[in-house]
Amino acid sequence: MNQDEILKTNKHYWDTYADLWSGATALPDYGVHFVTEDELHLFEAVAGKKILEICFGSGHSLKYLADRNALELWGVDISHKQLENAERYLRENGYHANLICSPMEAEIDIPKDYFDFVYSIYGIGWTTDLDGTFQKIASYLKKDGIFIFSWHHTLNYCIAWSCENRKNVYENDPLVMNKSYFDESYFRIPIDGSEILLCNRKISTYVNALAKAGFVIEQMVEQTDDATMQAKGDISTKAKKRKCFRFRFCSRQENYREKPNDQRGECIIE
Ligand SMILES: C[S@@+](CC[C@H](N)C(=O)[O-])C[C@H]1O[C@@H](n2cnc3c(N)ncnc32)[C@H](O)[C@@H]1O
């Protein structure tokens, strides 16, 4: 599968179905049934800071951080529809953001050595070039900047999941491994009468890409929310799966390598 096909297919999905997901995966949530910013406090120091969101989607996370007095709001997203929605949502709430419609993998006119925070809530896994994307993010961050991101747990599409039917498969209690953890090839997921193209990356792929870009991991969180963990009795298949291997992971990294201009940054995953 080539990069153009992947980007075209995923952009088509988001341009068509953006409205279905408005605010669904946005701060204070890092993901569905994951611990929230209210517990993690990763953005506590955002007041007065310049922030950039990779895959800003509906704009709800930018608004959340603007409410906490972030100074400058920037964002990149591949979807024109998301850009329209986010601009409108932020305007209705009295905020302005510099929003750019582009794949995150592209050379984009974003200032370098400029941001205090770069973050992505459920966005990074969409990249077709993880190494290149992390390197770009490191270049946007200024010295001591922070990178925070969240994504599916790397076992999500390997265990108790049917790719063909786009649903969790959890029968008679055992969690069946349906797909090799080492297989990072792209696959089609039918959704809403359309489709998206994704791949499943290993934890080491994320860690090594971060290291290559000069980041050091400060924190990684793998934690399903308390309500799901404590749920008993007749709970959904999804909830059973989340109770078993905790659904998301989240980490925080610091860019330690000396860059030519002595730039440093930090970073976080879900
Ligand atoms: C699951 S949504 C999450 C967005 C955001 N957290 C929200 O709550 O709306 C994923 C977003 O990634 C964007 N996206 C997908 N592939 C992309 C790419 N290659 N470059 C930039 N944005 C991309 C989509 O348009 C979509 O807005």
The ligand as an SDF file (V2000), in Angstrom:
LIG
                    3D

 27 29  0  0  0  0  0  0  0  0999 V2000
   -9.4630   10.3730   15.9300 C   0  0  0  0  0  0  0  0  0  0  0  0
   -9.3450   12.0140   15.2410 S   0  0  0  0  0  0  0  0  0  0  0  0
   -8.7370   12.8430   16.6920 C   0  0  0  0  0  0  0  0  0  0  0  0
   -8.7250   14.3180   16.5530 C   0  0  0  0  0  0  0  0  0  0  0  0
   -8.9210   15.1430   17.8190 C   0  0  0  0  0  0  0  0  0  0  0  0
   -8.2730   14.6310   18.9800 N   0  0  0  0  0  0  0  0  0  0  0  0
  -10.3950   15.3450   18.0720 C   0  0  0  0  0  0  0  0  0  0  0  0
  -10.8370   15.0700   19.1700 O   0  0  0  0  0  0  0  0  0  0  0  0
  -11.1270   15.7560   17.2050 O   0  0  0  0  0  0  0  0  0  0  0  0
   -7.9690   11.8860   14.1500 C   0  0  0  0  0  0  0  0  0  0  0  0
   -7.6800   13.1350   13.3380 C   0  0  0  0  0  0  0  0  0  0  0  0
   -6.4810   12.9130   12.5950 O   0  0  0  0  0  0  0  0  0  0  0  0
   -6.6000   13.5350   11.3250 C   0  0  0  0  0  0  0  0  0  0  0  0
   -5.6240   12.8820   10.4530 N   0  0  0  0  0  0  0  0  0  0  0  0
   -5.6650   11.6050    9.9650 C   0  0  0  0  0  0  0  0  0  0  0  0
   -4.5430   11.3570    9.2410 N   0  0  0  0  0  0  0  0  0  0  0  0
   -3.7910   12.4840    9.2690 C   0  0  0  0  0  0  0  0  0  0  0  0
   -2.5130   12.8490    8.7300 C   0  0  0  0  0  0  0  0  0  0  0  0
   -1.7990   11.9790    8.0300 N   0  0  0  0  0  0  0  0  0  0  0  0
   -2.0490   14.1080    8.9670 N   0  0  0  0  0  0  0  0  0  0  0  0
   -2.7760   14.9990    9.6840 C   0  0  0  0  0  0  0  0  0  0  0  0
   -3.9880   14.7180   10.2100 N   0  0  0  0  0  0  0  0  0  0  0  0
   -4.4800   13.4680   10.0340 C   0  0  0  0  0  0  0  0  0  0  0  0
   -8.0500   13.3520   10.9510 C   0  0  0  0  0  0  0  0  0  0  0  0
   -8.4820   14.2810    9.9920 O   0  0  0  0  0  0  0  0  0  0  0  0
   -8.7480   13.5080   12.3060 C   0  0  0  0  0  0  0  0  0  0  0  0
   -9.1410   14.8380   12.5180 O   0  0  0  0  0  0  0  0  0  0  0  0
  1  2  1  0
  2  3  1  0
  2 10  1  0
  3  4  1  0
  4  5  1  0
  5  6  1  0
  5  7  1  0
  7  8  2  0
  7  9  1  0
 10 11  1  0
 11 12  1  0
 11 26  1  0
 12 13  1  0
 13 14  1  0
 13 24  1  0
 14 15  1  0
 14 23  1  0
 15 16  2  0
 16 17  1  0
 17 18  1  0
 17 23  2  0
 18 19  1  0
 18 20  2  0
 20 21  1  0
 21 22  2  0
 22 23  1  0
 24 25  1  0
 24 26  1  0
 26 27  1  0
M  CHG  2   2   1   9  -1
M  END
$$$$
